[in-house]
Amino acid sequence: MTKSEIRTISLSKLGLSADSVLYDVGAGTGSVSVAAAMIDPEIKVYAIEKNRDALELIKANKTKFYADNIE
């Protein structure tokens, strides 16, 4: 999982806004995807992960954090 400080800095530098689209390639646990999705519900986030266990964790985190804007 990406550390909180790194997520915060990275997402801040991206300057995401309501019309943004983010592709999180190698999403792992989905921590970056969820954090990005929570900035604004209009941001479209695509979490891309090949590991099936990690993919299930991303799905669980999407539900847990009500991040419906993650695909």
N, C-alpha and C positions, 0 to 999 in steps of 0.2 A: 504494500500500500504506500502511495506517495505521502510523505509527511505533510502535515497541515500547513506548515510555513511555506513549503515549496509549492503546494497547490495554490495558496493565497497569492503568492508572488506571480506565479505563472499565469493564473487567470486574470490577475490585475493587469499584467502587461499585454494580454490579448485584447483587453478593452471590449469585452463582449457586450452586446446590446440586444434589444428585443428581436432584431432582424438577423441576428448572427446564426451561423451554422458551424458546429464543431464536430470534427471527426476525431474520436479518441481511439487511435490505432494501438492495439496491445493494451486494452483497457484494464486488464487484471481484475481487481475487485470492483472497479467502477467508481472509485473515490473521486477522480477528476471529473468524470462524466456527471456524477450526482452534484458535485459542487458547482459545475457550470450550469446544470439544469436549474439549480436553485437560485441562480442570479436573477433570472427572469423566466417565467413560464412560457414565453414566446420563443426562446432560444431553442433551436432544433439541435439535438445532440445524437450523434450516431456512435455507439460504443461497439468497437470491433475487437473481438477476442476469439482465438481458435481453441483455447483450452476449455473443455466442457464444464469442468468443475468451477472455473472462474466465471464462465458464462452464467451458471446457475446463481452464483453469488451476486453478479451484476443484477440479475432479475430480482433477487431478494432485496437488494439495496434500492432498486427502482421502486419497488412496492413500499418498503419501509419508509422511504423519504418522500413518497407521493410525487416522484419525478416522472410524470406521465409524458414529458417531452423527450424522453430517451427512447431510442429505437435500437 
